[in-house]
């Protein structure tokens, strides 16, 4: 299927590895122009160099910076517009689930996990919206959430609450921006395995328990891949999904039971 994303400009927050990197590769394969971002300048440079070698320098821009900071967001968007002339889509793939388990997490976990999983994404959206409003074809925003936002899991409480807040923000934002033709959606991945990700560490520490979890909790009985999430994300950016807004799309191998 031709997603008609040729020369569309996509800003991907958090795209040097894992899900974000796969989204960048998938969009480039569809002919889009992609902005690769991350906090580590060496990682951004390495990812940009590898993608440029495959897809051409005219299609890839790397921008390093801490996208929790308003000034860094403004700088990254300015670099994007200076290079490509506009921004058509924002994919906010930001966050971390690292924190203490149990009913009494420390206050610093609440502050840190909300800052990473909610506030950074909302700041990205707020600064991106004027660019979409200036586009005749408008654009879309896609937030990368998690299944912890839609169902009770053993994940740290602040992480689950933060992702749930992000889902709610996205749905309400979609209602406000819909009349302007700007679409807002959320994708909630399940257990996604990639080199250097948290599931690799869990497998090395407690392989039997993880494999048992996959067999009993995930009907497809396996991890998902970044490429599977990326394909769905690319579709949601495209006009093939032009009537989809205000939705949370769960992609988890059937794990969740309440959505």
C-alpha positions, 0 to 999 in steps of 0.5 A: 500500500502506498501511504503517500508520505513522499516528502512529508516532513516527520519530526520523531522525538526519541529516534536513535534506537528501538521503536523510534529508530524503526519508525524513522526507517519505515518512514524513510522507506515510504519516501518521507523526510525524517528528523532524528533526535535524541539527548546523546549527540554521538548517538544522533550522529551515528543514527543520522550517518547510518540512515543517510547512507541508506536513504540520502542526505536530502532526507535525514536531519539529526538534532541532538538535545534534551526535548524536555526543555522548551528552548531545546524544542524551539531550537530543534523545530527551527532547525527542521524548518530551516532544512525542510521548510515545514513540519507535517507530523510529530511523533512523540516517542519519549519516556521511561518506565524505570522506577520503584515498584509498590504502593509507596514510590518516592516523590522523585519518581512521580516528578521524574516519570511525569516529566519524561512521560507527559510534560515533554510530550505536551511541550513538543505538541504545544510548540508543533501545533502552530506549524501545523496550523500554517500548513494547508494540508495540516498534519498529525501528532502521534504519541507513543504510550504503553499498555500500562496506561490502559490496564493494571500491570506490575509497572511502577505506579507513577509510570502507569499514571503518567502514560494514562495522563498522556492518553487523556491529553491526546484524546482531548487535544484531538477534540480541540484540533479536529476542526482545524484538520489536525489529527491526534492519536496514541499508540500503546505498544505491549512488550517490544524487544530490541537490542539494548532495551529493557526486555533484554535485561529482564531476560538475562536476569529472570528468563524463565519468568519472562518466558512464562509471562509471554506464554500465559499473558500474551495470546501470540506468545511472543514479544512484539518487534519495533518494526511492527509498531513502526508500520502502524505508526507510519499508517497513522501518519498517512492520509490512509488513516485520515478519519482516525483521530482521538484514538488509542491503538493498542498493539500488544499481541492480545495481552490487554483484556479491558480495551 
